[in-house]
Amino acid sequence: MADDVQPGRRDFLYVGTGMTAAVGAALASWPFIDQMRPDASTLAVSTIDIDVSGIDQGMSLTAKWRGRPIFVRNRTPAEVEASIGTPLDALKDPLARNANLADATPATDAARSAGDGRDGWIIMIGVCTHLGCIPLGQAGDFGGWFCPCHGSHYDTAGRIRTGPAPENLAIPPFEFISDTVVRIG
C-alpha cells in the first residue's frame, strides 16, 4: 500500500516554500557579494599603456602601475651580452620571477627580457625584494640597480647578485601591443 502514495498538495507547498526561501536568500545576499568587486578607480589602473618610442638604448623610464614603480629599460647590446654571459650558478635566485612564464622558469636573460626580438627590453616592478625600497637605476656593482638602504645589487636583467635581497626583481604581466607601446597588466 505504501507504493500507492501520490504527491499531494502539502508536498507541493513544502517544495514551493523551500524554493521561494532559496531565491529570497540569494537575492538578499547579492548586495553583499556585489560590494566586494573592485571599484572603478581600481579597474582604471589595472592596466597601463607606455609609449617606449622615446627610450633609446641605454635609457630607462619609470612609470607607476598599481601604486608601484615600473622600470622600463632599453639595454645596450653590451649589457645584454654581459647578462647572457652570467652563469646561472652565480645567481642568488635561480628563478625568473616572470609573470608571463611558468613559475619554475630559470633566470636566464631570455626569460627576464621581453623576448620575441626585443631582447634589449626589460620591464620590472621596481621594488627591492628585501624590504620594499626603490632601487637606483644604472648603479651598483653590475650596472643594473642598487638598493642603497641595505646594499642589494641587481644586474642589468634585474637579477639579485649580492646583498640581502632574497629574490630577483619581479616582472609584471606585459605585452607589446605595437612596436612602440607596451601594455602592463
Backbone as CSV, one residue per row, in Angstrom:
resi,resn,N_x,N_y,N_z,CA_x,CA_y,CA_z,C_x,C_y,C_z
1,MET,0.807,-1.174,0.000,0.000,0.000,0.000,0.868,1.262,0.000
2,ALA,2.069,1.194,0.614,2.924,2.368,0.698,3.378,2.816,-0.690
3,ASP,3.354,1.922,-1.656,3.770,2.257,-3.010,2.746,3.118,-3.736
4,ASP,1.536,3.183,-3.257,0.473,3.928,-3.922,0.433,5.394,-3.509
5,VAL,1.396,5.872,-2.694,1.358,7.243,-2.192,1.656,8.204,-3.350
6,GLN,0.777,9.143,-3.533,0.921,10.161,-4.575,1.289,11.485,-3.913
7,PRO,2.122,12.309,-4.585,2.406,13.617,-4.001,1.120,14.427,-3.914
8,GLY,0.967,15.069,-2.826,-0.258,15.827,-2.612,0.011,17.323,-2.601
9,ARG,-1.039,18.035,-2.247,-0.962,19.488,-2.216,0.033,19.965,-1.162
10,ARG,0.097,19.303,-0.038,1.007,19.687,1.030,2.469,19.549,0.575
11,ASP,2.801,18.475,-0.144,4.164,18.301,-0.657,4.532,19.428,-1.616
12,PHE,3.587,19.809,-2.462,3.824,20.911,-3.390,4.098,22.213,-2.636
13,LEU,3.367,22.458,-1.567,3.559,23.672,-0.772,4.930,23.672,-0.082
14,TYR,5.363,22.521,0.416,6.686,22.433,1.034,7.793,22.755,0.015
15,VAL,7.719,22.169,-1.158,8.732,22.400,-2.194,8.678,23.852,-2.653
16,GLY,7.496,24.389,-2.873,7.357,25.780,-3.312,7.877,26.757,-2.278
17,THR,7.608,26.516,-1.014,8.094,27.387,0.054,9.617,27.322,0.150
18,GLY,10.200,26.150,0.031,11.661,25.986,0.070,12.338,26.702,-1.089
19,MET,11.768,26.599,-2.282,12.343,27.276,-3.454,12.261,28.791,-3.297
20,THR,11.144,29.276,-2.804,10.982,30.717,-2.592,11.990,31.222,-1.564
21,ALA,12.209,30.472,-0.507,13.184,30.864,0.513,14.600,30.890,-0.071
22,ALA,14.956,29.917,-0.905,16.298,29.869,-1.501,16.525,31.060,-2.430
23,VAL,15.545,31.369,-3.266,15.666,32.508,-4.170,15.736,33.811,-3.366
24,GLY,14.943,33.930,-2.343,14.956,35.128,-1.494,16.294,35.317,-0.807
25,ALA,16.893,34.232,-0.318,18.205,34.325,0.337,19.274,34.764,-0.667
26,ALA,19.205,34.232,-1.884,20.177,34.622,-2.910,20.026,36.101,-3.258
27,LEU,18.803,36.558,-3.420,18.576,37.972,-3.748,18.985,38.885,-2.599
28,ALA,18.762,38.469,-1.386,19.125,39.295,-0.234,20.646,39.375,-0.057
29,SER,21.371,38.330,-0.429,22.825,38.336,-0.254,23.552,39.008,-1.415
30,TRP,22.901,39.260,-2.541,23.570,39.830,-3.704,24.245,41.182,-3.413
31,PRO,23.614,42.130,-2.727,24.311,43.399,-2.455,25.616,43.209,-1.682
32,PHE,25.671,42.245,-0.787,26.897,41.998,-0.029,27.984,41.410,-0.922
33,ILE,27.601,40.539,-1.828,28.566,39.949,-2.759,29.033,41.005,-3.754
34,ASP,28.113,41.808,-4.261,28.429,42.803,-5.276,29.382,43.882,-4.750
35,GLN,29.294,44.237,-3.493,30.157,45.284,-2.953,31.609,44.837,-2.826
36,MET,31.910,43.561,-2.981,33.281,43.068,-2.888,34.053,43.226,-4.195
37,ARG,33.388,43.592,-5.279,34.081,43.793,-6.546,34.921,45.062,-6.470
38,PRO,36.021,45.132,-7.256,36.827,46.353,-7.231,36.050,47.541,-7.793
39,ASP,36.326,48.725,-7.251,35.623,49.908,-7.732,36.244,50.405,-9.039
40,ALA,35.635,51.414,-9.635,36.054,51.907,-10.943,37.475,52.447,-10.928
41,SER,37.893,53.089,-9.845,39.247,53.639,-9.799,40.298,52.527,-9.795
42,THR,39.994,51.418,-9.173,40.926,50.286,-9.181,41.008,49.664,-10.561
43,LEU,39.863,49.493,-11.201,39.858,48.922,-12.544,40.570,49.827,-13.541
44,ALA,40.505,51.130,-13.331,41.127,52.068,-14.254,42.646,51.948,-14.260
45,VAL,43.245,51.585,-13.148,44.704,51.471,-13.094,45.178,50.019,-13.194
46,SER,44.303,49.106,-13.549,44.711,47.708,-13.624,45.622,47.449,-14.812
47,THR,45.516,48.253,-15.862,46.438,48.161,-16.992,46.864,49.565,-17.387
48,ILE,48.098,49.671,-17.838,48.583,50.942,-18.375,49.304,50.668,-19.681
49,ASP,49.253,51.624,-20.577,49.997,51.568,-21.828,51.132,52.578,-21.750
50,ILE,52.336,52.151,-22.094,53.507,53.015,-22.035,54.097,53.120,-23.432
51,ASP,54.275,54.355,-23.901,54.921,54.609,-25.183,56.433,54.582,-24.960
52,VAL,57.101,53.619,-25.593,58.541,53.459,-25.389,59.343,53.963,-26.587
53,SER,58.683,54.694,-27.484,59.364,55.159,-28.698,60.502,56.123,-28.388
54,GLY,60.445,56.854,-27.292,61.479,57.824,-26.951,62.602,57.272,-26.098
55,ILE,62.593,55.974,-25.828,63.623,55.384,-24.972,64.700,54.766,-25.863
56,ASP,65.837,55.459,-25.980,66.953,54.950,-26.774,67.704,53.885,-25.985
57,GLN,68.597,53.167,-26.663,69.399,52.151,-25.977,70.188,52.788,-24.843
58,GLY,70.186,52.137,-23.703,70.889,52.619,-22.532,70.054,53.537,-21.656
59,MET,68.813,53.821,-22.076,67.947,54.712,-21.302,66.875,53.914,-20.567
60,SER,66.329,54.550,-19.535,65.270,53.928,-18.731,64.110,54.890,-18.570
61,LEU,62.983,54.325,-18.182,61.788,55.094,-17.870,61.166,54.456,-16.640
62,THR,60.652,55.264,-15.748,59.936,54.743,-14.586,58.489,55.187,-14.691
63,ALA,57.585,54.233,-14.628,56.147,54.512,-14.672,55.538,53.990,-13.374
64,LYS,54.275,54.264,-13.169,53.597,53.795,-11.959,52.437,52.896,-12.365
65,TRP,52.364,51.722,-11.758,51.311,50.752,-12.032,50.890,50.134,-10.703
66,ARG,49.597,50.242,-10.398,49.053,49.714,-9.145,49.804,50.240,-7.922
67,GLY,50.221,51.488,-7.991,50.891,52.115,-6.868,52.355,51.750,-6.714
68,ARG,52.900,51.004,-7.653,54.304,50.605,-7.574,55.062,51.118,-8.792
69,PRO,56.354,51.405,-8.628,57.127,51.850,-9.797,57.414,50.687,-10.733
70,ILE,57.391,50.977,-12.010,57.741,50.004,-13.048,58.961,50.544,-13.780
71,PHE,60.021,49.747,-13.844,61.228,50.128,-14.566,61.145,49.553,-15.974
72,VAL,61.265,50.419,-16.968,61.319,50.006,-18.370,62.684,50.445,-18.874
73,ARG,63.486,49.501,-19.303,64.849,49.821,-19.748,65.120,49.194,-21.103
74,ASN,65.724,50.002,-21.969,66.197,49.530,-23.266,67.705,49.345,-23.138
75,ARG,68.106,48.110,-22.895,69.517,47.825,-22.617,70.371,47.906,-23.878
76,THR,71.639,48.225,-23.679,72.591,48.258,-24.784,72.989,46.823,-25.134
77,PRO,73.520,46.608,-26.345,74.000,45.257,-26.682,75.066,44.744,-25.705
78,ALA,75.903,45.629,-25.189,76.929,45.204,-24.224,76.279,44.726,-22.928
79,GLU,75.220,45.411,-22.474,74.513,44.995,-21.260,73.827,43.644,-21.465
80,VAL,73.258,43.447,-22.634,72.602,42.170,-22.933,73.633,41.054,-22.959
81,GLU,74.776,41.274,-23.602,75.828,40.261,-23.669,76.366,39.918,-22.281
82,ALA,76.552,40.939,-21.444,77.028,40.684,-20.076,76.013,39.853,-19.304
83,SER,74.741,40.122,-19.508,73.695,39.368,-18.818,73.613,37.935,-19.330
84,ILE,73.743,37.766,-20.628,73.706,36.414,-21.201,74.902,35.602,-20.712
85,GLY,76.049,36.262,-20.557,77.267,35.573,-20.132,77.310,35.218,-18.661
86,THR,76.357,35.653,-17.883,76.348,35.346,-16.448,75.886,33.905,-16.232
87,PRO,76.723,33.061,-15.621,76.282,31.682,-15.365,75.178,31.651,-14.306
88,LEU,74.229,30.758,-14.473,73.091,30.668,-13.551,73.508,30.306,-12.137
89,ASP,74.616,29.584,-11.982,75.041,29.228,-10.627,75.662,30.423,-9.881
90,ALA,75.872,31.553,-10.566,76.364,32.768,-9.917,75.220,33.613,-9.356
91,LEU,73.985,33.187,-9.585,72.818,33.957,-9.153,72.331,33.485,-7.789
92,LYS,71.886,34.430,-6.953,71.302,34.074,-5.656,69.931,33.434,-5.828
93,ASP,69.152,33.932,-6.797,67.804,33.427,-7.055,67.792,32.802,-8.442
94,PRO,67.610,31.493,-8.545,67.672,30.841,-9.850,66.389,30.949,-10.685
95,LEU,65.332,31.570,-10.134,64.049,31.627,-10.838,63.853,32.967,-11.537
96,ALA,63.169,32.939,-12.683,62.976,34.138,-13.500,62.038,35.149,-12.849
97,ARG,61.075,34.704,-12.051,60.090,35.600,-11.405,59.363,36.452,-12.450
98,ASN,59.013,35.820,-13.564,58.357,36.487,-14.681,56.905,36.037,-14.727
99,ALA,55.966,36.965,-14.533,54.542,36.624,-14.517,54.047,36.126,-15.868
100,ASN,54.837,36.302,-16.915,54.455,35.852,-18.252,54.901,34.425,-18.538
101,LEU,55.682,33.833,-17.642,56.224,32.491,-17.833,55.859,31.595,-16.656
102,ALA,56.142,30.316,-16.793,55.882,29.357,-15.718,56.735,29.698,-14.493
103,ASP,56.243,29.340,-13.318,56.923,29.679,-12.058,58.331,29.103,-11.947
104,ALA,58.567,27.942,-12.504,59.859,27.270,-12.344,60.858,27.627,-13.452
105,THR,60.587,28.629,-14.265,61.480,29.011,-15.348,62.789,29.559,-14.777
106,PRO,63.944,29.055,-15.286,65.222,29.553,-14.790,65.443,31.023,-15.166
107,ALA,66.274,31.724,-14.399,66.501,33.161,-14.557,67.525,33.473,-15.639
108,THR,67.354,32.926,-16.820,68.224,33.271,-17.937,67.883,34.679,-18.408
109,ASP,68.776,35.276,-19.186,68.494,36.613,-19.706,67.248,36.586,-20.588
110,ALA,67.096,35.539,-21.391,65.931,35.448,-22.278,64.626,35.373,-21.486
111,ALA,64.654,34.702,-20.342,63.440,34.578,-19.524,63.125,35.872,-18.782
112,ARG,64.083,36.756,-18.661,63.867,38.026,-17.970,63.572,39.176,-18.936
113,SER,63.945,39.031,-20.203,63.754,40.118,-21.163,62.380,40.000,-21.821
114,ALA,62.067,40.984,-22.675,60.768,41.000,-23.354,60.666,39.899,-24.402
115,GLY,61.788,39.409,-24.913,61.785,38.324,-25.882,61.207,38.732,-27.234
116,ASP,60.981,37.771,-28.094,60.406,37.991,-29.428,61.152,39.078,-30.199
117,GLY,62.482,39.013,-30.207,63.270,40.002,-30.916,63.462,41.292,-30.151
118,ARG,62.965,41.356,-28.945,63.116,42.549,-28.101,63.979,42.211,-26.883
119,ASP,65.071,41.540,-27.107,65.902,41.068,-26.010,66.547,42.192,-25.216
120,GLY,66.636,43.379,-25.787,67.205,44.511,-25.075,66.250,45.128,-24.071
121,TRP,64.969,44.856,-24.215,63.972,45.457,-23.325,63.789,44.616,-22.076
122,ILE,63.756,45.307,-20.940,63.440,44.644,-19.680,62.436,45.518,-18.938
123,ILE,61.396,44.876,-18.420,60.312,45.574,-17.728,60.126,44.888,-16.389
124,MET,60.286,45.645,-15.296,60.244,45.043,-13.967,59.500,45.931,-12.983
125,ILE,59.004,45.307,-11.930,58.442,46.056,-10.807,59.629,46.549,-9.990
126,GLY,59.729,47.850,-9.827,60.900,48.461,-9.201,60.843,48.528,-7.693
127,VAL,60.639,47.389,-7.065,60.589,47.327,-5.605,61.576,46.256,-5.151
128,CYS,62.521,46.649,-4.308,63.516,45.713,-3.795,62.807,44.591,-3.039
129,THR,63.242,43.380,-3.275,62.597,42.222,-2.658,63.054,41.991,-1.224
130,HIS,63.912,42.853,-0.707,64.350,42.711,0.677,63.352,43.374,1.623
131,LEU,63.230,44.709,1.529,62.316,45.417,2.421,61.406,46.395,1.688
132,GLY,61.305,46.302,0.375,60.382,47.147,-0.369,60.899,48.527,-0.716
133,CYS,62.194,48.727,-0.700,62.775,50.017,-1.094,62.733,50.149,-2.610
134,ILE,63.055,51.328,-3.122,63.113,51.565,-4.558,64.586,51.627,-4.967
135,PRO,65.074,50.638,-5.736,66.479,50.648,-6.142,66.789,51.788,-7.125
136,LEU,68.053,52.211,-7.124,68.534,53.222,-8.054,68.967,52.545,-9.344
137,GLY,68.598,53.115,-10.488,68.931,52.524,-11.784,70.333,52.861,-12.251
138,GLN,70.884,51.988,-13.095,72.217,52.123,-13.670,73.246,52.389,-12.576
139,ALA,73.178,51.587,-11.538,74.082,51.747,-10.398,74.443,50.370,-9.850
140,GLY,75.353,50.349,-8.935,75.736,49.097,-8.294,76.890,48.409,-8.988
141,ASP,77.272,47.274,-8.442,78.442,46.537,-8.923,78.252,45.927,-10.304
142,PHE,77.004,45.762,-10.761,76.760,45.059,-12.010,76.103,45.944,-13.064
143,GLY,76.026,47.249,-12.807,75.494,48.195,-13.779,73.986,48.151,-13.946
144,GLY,73.309,47.446,-13.045,71.854,47.344,-13.138,71.173,48.273,-12.163
145,TRP,70.776,47.734,-11.013,70.090,48.513,-9.990,70.768,48.268,-8.648
146,PHE,70.725,49.282,-7.810,71.352,49.214,-6.495,70.379,49.765,-5.474
147,CYS,70.133,49.007,-4.416,69.267,49.454,-3.331,70.177,49.963,-2.215
148,PRO,70.261,51.291,-2.038,71.197,51.837,-1.063,70.789,51.591,0.388
149,CYS,69.549,51.218,0.626,69.101,51.020,2.007,69.853,49.881,2.700
150,HIS,70.047,48.782,1.994,70.697,47.627,2.615,71.764,46.997,1.731
151,GLY,72.047,47.607,0.584,73.175,47.160,-0.223,72.909,46.018,-1.176
152,SER,71.698,45.870,-1.687,71.416,44.822,-2.670,71.807,45.312,-4.065
153,HIS,72.521,44.465,-4.802,72.978,44.786,-6.152,72.274,43.855,-7.144
154,TYR,71.651,44.444,-8.156,70.976,43.692,-9.217,71.720,43.923,-10.520
155,ASP,71.748,42.915,-11.393,72.418,43.093,-12.679,71.469,43.742,-13.687
156,THR,71.895,43.821,-14.944,71.106,44.519,-15.960,69.846,43.759,-16.359
157,ALA,69.672,42.546,-15.867,68.434,41.791,-16.097,67.559,41.805,-14.848
158,GLY,67.944,42.569,-13.824,67.154,42.665,-12.604,67.284,41.464,-11.691
159,ARG,68.362,40.705,-11.863,68.588,39.525,-11.023,69.461,39.912,-9.833
160,ILE,69.094,39.465,-8.641,69.866,39.772,-7.442,71.199,39.031,-7.523
161,ARG,72.269,39.789,-7.284,73.593,39.186,-7.353,74.271,39.188,-5.994
162,THR,74.207,40.322,-5.266,74.783,40.385,-3.921,73.865,41.220,-3.037
163,GLY,73.985,41.016,-1.748,73.180,41.767,-0.800,72.099,40.903,-0.173
164,PRO,71.298,41.494,0.705,70.326,40.713,1.466,69.023,40.376,0.726
165,ALA,68.764,40.979,-0.420,67.508,40.687,-1.129,67.449,39.210,-1.497
166,PRO,66.324,38.534,-1.234,66.250,37.104,-1.481,65.842,36.715,-2.900
167,GLU,65.185,37.633,-3.632,64.645,37.271,-4.946,64.991,38.329,-5.985
168,ASN,64.898,37.901,-7.263,65.059,38.822,-8.376,63.901,39.811,-8.386
169,LEU,64.096,40.965,-9.034,63.001,41.912,-9.201,61.910,41.240,-10.035
170,ALA,60.684,41.388,-9.622,59.567,40.715,-10.293,59.257,41.382,-11.634
171,ILE,58.812,40.569,-12.576,58.399,41.061,-13.880,56.882,40.957,-13.953
172,PRO,56.192,42.088,-14.214,54.731,42.065,-14.246,54.225,41.451,-15.551
173,PRO,52.941,41.114,-15.607,52.388,40.671,-16.888,52.397,41.848,-17.870
174,PHE,52.955,41.636,-19.050,53.003,42.709,-20.046,53.016,42.104,-21.443
175,GLU,52.731,42.971,-22.424,52.841,42.586,-23.821,53.046,43.848,-24.646
176,PHE,53.802,43.707,-25.726,53.939,44.812,-26.670,52.724,44.758,-27.579
177,ILE,51.902,45.816,-27.539,50.704,45.827,-28.383,50.994,46.489,-29.728
178,SER,52.158,47.128,-29.846,52.667,47.636,-31.122,54.182,47.705,-30.974
179,ASP,54.854,48.227,-31.991,56.315,48.324,-31.924,56.775,49.331,-30.878
180,THR,55.900,50.266,-30.516,56.319,51.331,-29.612,55.485,51.440,-28.337
181,VAL,54.518,50.555,-28.137,53.648,50.638,-26.956,53.632,49.296,-26.245
182,VAL,53.899,49.333,-24.940,53.823,48.137,-24.108,52.665,48.299,-23.142
183,ARG,51.864,47.246,-23.003,50.728,47.239,-22.072,51.120,46.404,-20.859
184,ILE,51.010,47.011,-19.687,51.336,46.320,-18.442,50.041,46.051,-17.702
185,GLY,49.886,44.818,-17.270,48.685,44.430,-16.537,47.809,43.491,-17.292
